[in-house]
Amino acid sequence: MLRLSNLALPLDHTPEELRAAIVARLGLRGEDLLAYHIFRRGHDARKRGNIQLVYTLDCDVRDLAAVLERFSKDQHIRQTPDMRWVPPVLPPHAADHAVRPVVIGAGPCGLMAALVLAQAGLKPIIIERGRAVKDRTVDTFALWRKSRFTAESNVQFGEGGAGTFSDGKLYSGVSDPRHLGRKVLEEFVKAGAPEEILTLSKPHIGTFRLVTVVQSLRAQIEALGGEYRFETRLEGIETAPGEGAERQVTGLRLSTGEVLKTDRVILAVGHSARDTFVMLHESGVPMRAKPFSIGVRIEHPQAVIDVARFGSQAGHPLLGAADYKLVHHASTGRGVYSFCMCPGGQVVAATSEKDQVVTNGMSQYSRAERNANSGIVVEVRPGVDFPDEPLAGIAFQRQWEKAAFVAGGGDYRAPAQRVGDFLAGQASTALGTVVPSYQPGVTPTDLASCLPDFVVASIREALPRFERKIKGYSMEDAVMTGVETRTSSPLRIDRDATGQSPTLRGLFPAGEGAGYAGGILSAGIDGIRVAEWLVASL
């Protein structure tokens, strides 16, 4: 088969028109197109008056070799790649391995790693500090509705990871030459995700559907001999001398008091497992500070974004709720950008530590809530904004999360400000027509009290620039809620070409927490990759 990409058609075309466009693009007679199926579909809304659907299609044609030769210089016509995932092959002696591998963390990275290990017959043990996803949901809603915080069960900790309470975006810009992302999506579909995630250019799944998928993946892993241990935290790593200056993992000290014997550990703890990072640093595991971003969540009426992006086609069922991606390079020397944009969603309380306020965004599959929200965040850098030391970024995050808690009133309400007041440099004393969605509530104030000056200045400069791209973006009653600090891990845990810590053999740092992913799909991809490395190490 051949893969035809970048084929654009009007929004309301018919199936017959799609087939005719394929035939014309490939220069075929109608009967020479034997079959086709849609690999991916997106839309191009750069011209609001002429929004088009853009297809990538796999086509079965007569005389394939001749057609490919005719279009050999056309980058949009290529032979369909083989995207099948090839499972890792266990070495002959692996069945005699005395101890089971352990996966720390049941977020997207840990889930995919555990699934691959289970499919290979290795019967992994999954250690998760939080609760099972349904119990975790109850605890998370208790913070949102009753200001009752649970340290080990919240938006960050628990089965499914931080991605469970998000928009459920399933796309990524990471390089994926082996098509591991396809494996992630296919496993999600098998676990109950809508099949459309395999073809949409920007697939998403939404919070409640993710809960079902996570439970189904757990059932598959357990059916293959895997074992889950919830409400169990990693507290230390037992080691023995290895080759040269290296050490070898021999066991894990758990919060239950058990020392779990193992020599292979995938560390997929997420970006908020700060106590785990401290323990690893004190244990001599090499790591380094890395850049991340902080800022606020901004909310607009979804209808404003829809009209700005789609014009008269706003509301079209094939388009859904409009999203956006914005970037501005400020005169402060900082990049300002939208982060984790959630159409038709809500801003959520996402702290994992007591007496702190952290925001994030979430949408359901329908994306039907009245507000659009997105992080508007600014780059922060080690050695510039905080010391270039492995744990210094965590201290920097905590400083502003605590300031937000105080500014919000000290009861998990969040500080909020009208965009008009923010641009004018004055505190908000009341909010306007845009009703903030953050629970358990907001306190009108001045966000400058809980953000660094350079972040305030950078966002203040960026908002009018964003208005040029999306009409209504700097509307006075748009609401900003603070603070957004968990955009990515503030550190990276070193790993070598075998996927292991260079000084602690058997420890495989993985996913977003270790600094190798950002979002559900890339975390899942890294989980597969690290599981393959683990199998190869046996």
N, C-alpha and C positions, 0 to 999 in steps of 0.2 A: 504494500500500500504506500501511498505518498501522503505527506502532510502539507496541506495548503493553509497558510496563515495570512492574517491581515486582510481578509475578505470582508469589505464593508457593504452593508445594505441598509435601505431606509428602515426606520423603526417598525413600521407596520407592514413589512413585506410578507408574502405568502410562501409556503414551502416550495411551490412551483418556481417562484422567483429565485429562491435560494439555489435550487438545483440548476436553473438556467444560468445563474451567475457563476457557479462552479464550472459548468461546461464551457462558458465563454472565457473564463480566466485561464483554463487549461488548454483552450483551443481544440476541444474535442467535438466529435459528433455526439449527439445525445445518447446513442446506444453504447458508446464507448465508456460512459460513466456507469459502472456496474453497481456500485453502492457507495454510500458515504455515511459517516456518522460525525456528530459534533464532538470535538475534543474539548473545546473551550469557547465560551461566548461572553463578551463584555460589551460595553458601549463607549462611544466616543462622543462626549458632550462639550467638546471645545467650542463648537458652533451651536449655540442654543437653538437657532432656527433650523438646524439641520442635524439633529442627533441621529447617529447611526449605530446599528449593532455591528460588532466586529467579531468575525468567526475565525477559529482555527479548526480545520476539518481533516479527518483521515478518509482518504478516497481510494476506492478500488477501481482501477482503470485497466482497459485493455492495453497490452503492449507497454507495461510499466517502464521497462528499461528505456524505451524510445522517448517516452514523455519526460522522464528524468533527465535524459541526455539533452533534450531540446531546451530544458529550463535549468541547465547546469549552473548558470551564472545568476539565477534568481534565488535570493536568500529566503524567499517566502514559499518556495516549492522544494521540498526535500523528501527523501525517503523517511517513512515513519520510523522513529527510533523504537528499539525494543526497551520498553519501560518496566518489564517484569523484574521483580526483586528476586534475587537468588539467595536463598537462606545460607547462612554460614554452615560449613561442614565441620562437625566435631572431629577433632583428632582421634585416632583409634583408641588411645588410652584414656580419653576424657571420661568415659563411662565409669572408670574406676576412681575418679577424683573423690577424695574422702569427704569434702565439705561442700555445702551448697553456696552459690553466689548470693550476695545480698544487694538489694537496691534500696538506697536511702531516699525516700521521697516518692509520693504517688501522684505527682503532677504529670503534665504531658510527656516530659522527658523520661521520668521514671516509669510511667505506664508503658511507653513504647519499648524501653529497654527491657522491662520485665516480660513483656509479651514476646519479644524476640528470643529471650533466654528460655522462656517456657516452651515456645515452639521448637526450640532446639533440644528439648528434653532435659534441661538443667534444673527445673523445679526451683526457681528463685524464691527467696524470702524477701518480702517487701516491708520495710520499716517506715511507718508514717506517724509523725508526731501528732498530727491532728486526728479528727474523727472521720468516720465513714461519711460519705457525701450527704446523705439525708440528715444525719444528726448535725453535721457541720452547717447545713443550711438553716436549721433551727437556731443554732448559736449565732450565726451571722445576722439573721433577722432580729434577734434579741438586741444586738447592738443598734441596728437601724431604727427599731421601733421603741425600744425601752432604755437605750443608753447603757445596756448591760454588756460589758466587754468580757470575752473569754480569751485568755492569752494563747491557748493552743488550738483554738477552733474559731476561724475567722476568714476573711477574704484571702489571706495569704497562706494559712495553714489548714491542711485537711485534704482528704481524697479529691483528686482533680486539680489541685494546685490553684494558683491565682487566676489562671485562665478560665476557671469555672464561672467566676463572677466577672465577666467581661462581655464584650460583644461577640466573642467566639470567632474572631477572624481566623481564617484558615488559608492565608496566603503569606508569602514571605519573599523578600528580595535576596535571600542568601543563594550563593552558588550551589547548585544541586545536580551535578553532572550525572549522578547515578540514579536520579529520579526517586530518591528515598521519600520525598514529599508525597509522591503518588502512593507509596505503600502506606503512609500515615492516613491519607484520605480514604483509601480502600478499606483499611481496618476500621475507621470511624463509620463508614457506611455499613459494614458488616455488623457493627455494634449499634446501629439504629439511627445514624445521622441521615438526613435526606440525601438521596442519590444525586441531587443537583450540585452538591459540593464538588463532584468530579468534573463538572463542565463549566461552572461559572468562573469568570476571571477573578472575581473577588468574593469567594464563598465565605459565608458565616453561618453559625449554627445557633447562637443565642444561649443564654444561661440555662434555662430549664431543659432544653434538649441535650445540652452537654452533660447534665446530671445523669440522664438515661444512658448516654454513651459510656460514661465513666463506670457506671454500675455493670454494664454489659461487658466491658473490657475486663473488669475484675473477675466476673464469672468465667470468662474464657481462660484467664490466667490460672484461676483456682482449678478449673477442670483439667488443666494440663499439669497439675501437681504443684503450682505455686502456692505460697502461703502469705497472707496479709497479717500484719500486726499493727493495729491502730493504737493511737494514744501511747505511743512508744517513741521516745526521743533518743537520738544518738548523743552520748555524753563523753565518749572517749574511744580511742583506737589502741588496741594491743598490738605490739610489734615485736619482731625478733630481728637479729642481725641478718643482713642479706649479703650480696656481693659488694665488696669494697666499702664505700661509705653509705651504700643504700641500706634501707631497712625493708622488711617484708611484713605486710599486714597478717596478723594471726587471729585477730578477734575484735569484737566490738563491745564496748561497755554501754549498756542500755539503761534508760531511766527506770526500768523495772527491777534493776539490780542484777540482771543476767549478764554474763559475758558470753556472747554468741560467737562460736568458733567459725571462722571463715578466712579465706585468703584472697577473695576477689570481692571488691565492693565498688558499686557504681554510686557515686555521690551526686544525687539529683535533687538538692534540697531547696531550690528556688532562691530568689534574690533577697529574701527577707529573713533567712535563717542566721541572724547575726550572732547568736550565741555559738552556733556551730562553727562559724568563721573564726571566732575568737579561739575556740578550742583547737581548731586545726592550726592556726597561727602559733599558738603556744606549744603545739606538738612539733613544730618545725616544718610543716608542710609549706613549700614555697608558694607565695602568692604576691600579687602587686595591685596597687590602686589603679583604677582606670577611670576615664571620663564617664560622666552620665549627665542627666539633665534634671532641672527642677523648675517648677512654675505653678500654674493654676489650672483648674478646669473652667472652661467658658461654656455658657449655655445660651442658645438662641432658639426662638420658635423654629421647629423643623420646617414649617411652611416657608419661612424666610429663606432658608438654605435651599429648599426645593426649587423655588422660583428663581433664585439667583443662579442656580446651576442648570436648571432644565427649561426655564422660561415657560412658554405655553404648554409644554409637554409634562410639566410637573404633575405628579399623580398617576402617570402612565404605569400600568401594572408591570410592564417589563423593566421599568427603571427603579421602582421602589423608592424608598427614602434616600435622598441624596447624601453622599458623603463629600469629603474634601481632603486635600492635602496641601498644606501651606508652609512656605519656608521664607525667611527673611534674614539677610546678613546685616546685622545692626552695626551702627557706627562704634559701638562698644567693642567690636571685634568678636562678638558672640553670634552664633547661629540661634535663631528663634524659629521654632517649628511646631506644627500641630502633631499631637501624639495620641494614638489609640482613639481615633475619632469614632464616636458611637451615634449613628443616626437613630432618631426615635427612641432614645434611651434615657438613662438616669445617671446622676452622679452618686457614687456610693462611698460610705465610710470604709476605709481599707487599712486601718492601722493593725499592726500585729504586736504592739507594745502599749502598756497601760499609760494613760494620761498623755496621749499624743493624738494628733489628727493627721490623717493621710487621706487624700482623695484618689478615686479612680473612676472609670466610666464603665457602664454595663448596658447591654441591650438584650431584649428577647429576640427570638427568631423573627417575629412579626415587625420589629422596629416601629411600633405603632404609638409610642408615647409622644407627647406634644413637643418635647424639647430635643434638639440636637445638642450633643456635648462633645468636647474634645479637650485634651490637655493642650495648653500653650506653654511650652517649656523652653528653657535656655540652657545651653551647654555649660557645665562646670568641669574644671580640670584639676587633677592633682598637681601639686607644685605651684599652682597659681591661686586657687581658691581655698585649698586646704592642703596640709602637708602631704608630700609624696611618700606616704607610708601606707601599708596594706589596709589598715582599719580606719584610716582617717576619714574616708568618705562616709563611713557609718556615723561617726561623730557629727559630721557636717549635716547629714540627713536628720539626725535626732535633734540637733539644735533648732531647726526650722519647724519640725513636727511638733516639738514642745511649744514653740512660740505660737503656732497655729492653735494648739489646744487652749492656751491661755487667752488668745485673742477671740476665740469662739465662745468663751464663757466658762471653760473648765469642766464641761459636762458632755463632751464629744460632739457638741454642735460645732460647725465649721465657720470660720470667718468668711464673709462674702462682701462683695462690693459691686455696685453698678459700674459698667464700663465708662459711662459719662463722668462719674466721680473719679474713677481711677485715672482717666486721661487728664482731668482737671487738677489732680493732686490733692483731692480732699476726701475725707472719710465719708462713707455712706451712713446716713441715719435711718434710711428706709429704702426698701426696694420698690421696683416699678412693675411694669406689665409682665415681665418675664418672671415666672414663679420658679424659684430654685427647686430642684428635685432631690437634693441631698437630704438624707435622713441620718440622725434624728432632728435635723433642723439647722438653721444658719443664724449668725449674728452679723448684722450690717456693721461694717467697720472699715478700717484702712488696711488693705493687704500689705502695704509697705512695712507694717510692723512685724510681719512674719516671712519676709523674703529679703534676700540680699539686695543692696541698692542697685547693683549692676543688673540683676534680674528684673527689677521693677523698671529701670530705665530702658532695658532692651525690649520688654513687652510693650511698654508705653510707645516706643518708636514703631514697633511692628504692627500694632492694631490698625492704624490708618493705612498702612501699606496693604494689609489684608483686605481692607475695605475696597481697594481698587480691583481686587480679584473677585470678591463676593460682596455684592451690594447688600448693605445692612449689617455687615460684620461688626462694625464699630458703633452700632446703634446704642443709644445712651442707656436703655434699660436692659441690655444684655447683662448677664450675671456672671461674675467670676468668683469661684469658690476655691479656697486654699487649704492645704498646699499639696501639690503633686510632686512627690519626691522619689517614688519607686519606679521610675521609668526603665531602669535596667540595674544590673548588679553594680555596686560601687567598687568591685574588685574582680580580678581574674585569678583563678587557681591554676598554676602551671601544669601542663601535661606535655609529654613527649610524643614522638611519632607513633608509639604503640598505644597512645591514649591514657597512659598512666602518669601519676606524679613522678617526676624525675628522681625523687629521693625516697619515695615510699611505694614500693612495688605492690601491685594488687589494688591500689586506690585509683579509680578511674573518675576524675572530675568531669561533670557533664552538665549540659543545659544552661539555662539562663543564670542560675545562681553562681556557677563557676565561670561565667563570662563568655560562654560560647554560643549563646542563642538569645533571641529576643522575640517572644511571642509563641503561640501554641505550635504552629507548624514547624518553625525552626528548632524548637525544643524537642519535638517529636523526632525530627530528622537526626538531631544529635544523639538522642537516646538510641536509635537504631545503630548509628555509627559506633557508639561506644560499646554497645552490646556485641557487635561484631568483633571489635578489638578484644573484648574479654574472652570470647570464644577462641580467638586466635592465640591467646596467651596460655591456654590450658595445655 
